[in-house]
Amino acid sequence: MKVVVLADTHAPRRWKSCPPRVAEHLRGADLILHAGDVCVAGVLDELAAYAPVHVVKGNNDGPDIAAPETLELDLDGLRLAMIHDSGAAQGRLARMRRRFPSADLVVFGHSHIPLDESDGTLRIFNPGSPTDRRRQPHGTLGLLRIEDGALVEAAIVPVT
């Protein structure tokens, strides 16, 4: 299963329409995860033209973004949780383990800082932002490959 992970697209200020380098990764995706701050519901419609989309509500998402604050999914046997804001960097892995005790992987956004970290029992993954890089060198998205209940590949990919 090929999963594209996005967060913090901040439309329409930052995302006018799907950037071509993002679209390249969306083609052939089996699933799209968006970790919040979509800001405009039309982005979700645009993404859904590529693959099914799961989204959580970000702090900049209004009432037109019909999404839960957290989400837990079983992706081909991999237990995934998603939240927009995982809190401070200090203690993040332990905090996410307490918040999502059965998760293998927690996807989050909010900081716009790409992160892929593991303590051996839990992996946390922030794809960064494809459109609002802030102090990062590139806009980024995440790619996950899941096979037989295992995360066999995770990558943070520059798209700007």
JOBELMO-V847298 format. One record per helix or strand of 2 or more residues. SS is the DSSP state (A for helix, B for strand). FROM is the first residue (numbers start at 0). TO is the last residue. If there is no record, write none. Layout:
ss->SS from->FROM to->TO
ss->SS from->FROM to->TO
//
This chain:
ss->B from->1 to->5
ss->A from->19 to->25
ss->B from->30 to->33
ss->A from->40 to->47
ss->B from->51 to->55
ss->B from->69 to->74
ss->B from->77 to->82
ss->A from->91 to->98
ss->B from->104 to->107
ss->B from->114 to->117
ss->B from->122 to->125
ss->B from->139 to->146
ss->B from->149 to->157
//
